[in-house]
Amino acid sequence: MIQARKLLLPLAALCLLLLVIAWMAGLFNTRIEPGVEPGAGQSVEDALVATYTEEPVTEAVPASVQAVERTVVSSRLLARVSRLLVRSGDTVEAGALLVALEDDDLTAQTRQARESVNSIQARLDEASRNLQRASSMHERGLIADTDLDAAISAARTLEAELQRARRRVEESEAALSYAQVRAPIGGRVVERFVEPGDTVSPGEPMVSLYNPVSLRVEAWVRESLALSLTEGDTLAVAIPALDRGLEGTIEEIVPAADPGARAFMVRVRLPPGDSLQPGMYARMQIPAGSVERLLIPQARVRSIGQLDVLWVQGESGPERRFVRLGPARDDNTVEVVAGLSPGDRVLVPQDRGNLP
């Protein structure tokens, strides 16, 4: 009796283990064999014949946004920065004041040059009157020819000095204008390289700016694609950072390939936009021929878990067929990558709720 009880416990555990294994293997679930399933589809008149659709394809080429009009404003003087009127991101108009340099010495030199002009002008006026008197007296024979020549020489010398003095005024005014650094183009400030109190030298950069209306996309396109492009063509451009797409016009194709990359530089002009910034990453969509796709309406597909199913008209009736689909499309169609052949007749599935 005791031995029977000892054998009963292992047998019960073994039976329980076998039941668990059978349950996990699916022996207690209802199975649907692949193949014909009567009544799975609607009438044959609603069948759609699967055919290839030819679609153009594009190749995404890495590109970057660049500004056609960009400049770096430099100093033309050795002076200290007095005021800096802009910061990065500011929008300025052409001719707007960007940087003011100390101009005390230049202002004094300009004032001195102008005073020199006034002095010489006064002396010239006096010499002109003396020349008139000398001419009148020479006509009456009261003075010799040498005296008249001396009066003429004095007047001409002062006229030459006046011209030189006026040129010095122009030079000093030009140098004074260099102390007021203005924007050569209208646009947006990218960066400033100096601060008030800094001493700048001639040629030292102070402010960089670009014109946001002149943005374009530049990319190296492999020669097999670039040779099919022409100036004026419209290309799609994606800006991943902004999650948006734009259409641009090919503005320039450099007529020489990079011998290392075997690619041509293609430049596409973009429409102006407040969100675009130079240096942003872009993808230029280049036409790369066409491809045949097997497209069917999305409504004819049913999903069983992670599997996609179509009902196809077979020789003996509707057949349920598992297929592999491509990514979703905006036109409510889907590409069948595998499991369907051209000429197959795809039926309209019945709405059966959750399929087994």
Sequence and secondary structure as in RCSB ss.txt:
>XXXX:A:sequence
MIQARKLLLPLAALCLLLLVIAWMAGLFNTRIEPGVEPGAGQSVEDALVATYTEEPVTEAVPASVQAVERTVVSS
RLLARVSRLLVRSGDTVEAGALLVALEDDDLTAQTRQARESVNSIQARLDEASRNLQRASSMHERGLIADTDLDA
AISAARTLEAELQRARRRVEESEAALSYAQVRAPIGGRVVERFVEPGDTVSPGEPMVSLYNPVSLRVEAWVRESL
ALSLTEGDTLAVAIPALDRGLEGTIEEIVPAADPGARAFMVRVRLPPGDSLQPGMYARMQIPAGSVERLLIPQAR
VRSIGQLDVLWVQGESGPERRFVRLGPARDDNTVEVVAGLSPGDRVLVPQDRGNLP
>XXXX:A:secstr
 HHHHHHHHHHHHHHHHHHHHHHHTTTTS    SEE TTSB  GGG EE  EEEEEEEEEEEEEEEESSEEEEE 
SS EEEEEE   TT EE TT EEEEE  HHHHHHHHHHHHHHHHHHHHHHHHHHHHHHHHHHHHTT S HHHHHH
HHHHHHHHHHHHHHHHHHHHHHHHHHHTTEEE SS EEEEEE   TT EE TT EEEEEE GGGEEEEEEEEHHH
HTT  TT EEEEEEGGGTEEEEEEEEEE SS BTTTTEEEEEEE    TT  TT EEEEEEEEEEEEEEEEEGGG
 EEETTEEEEEEEETTEEEEEEEEEEEE TTSEEEEEES  TT EE  B   SS  
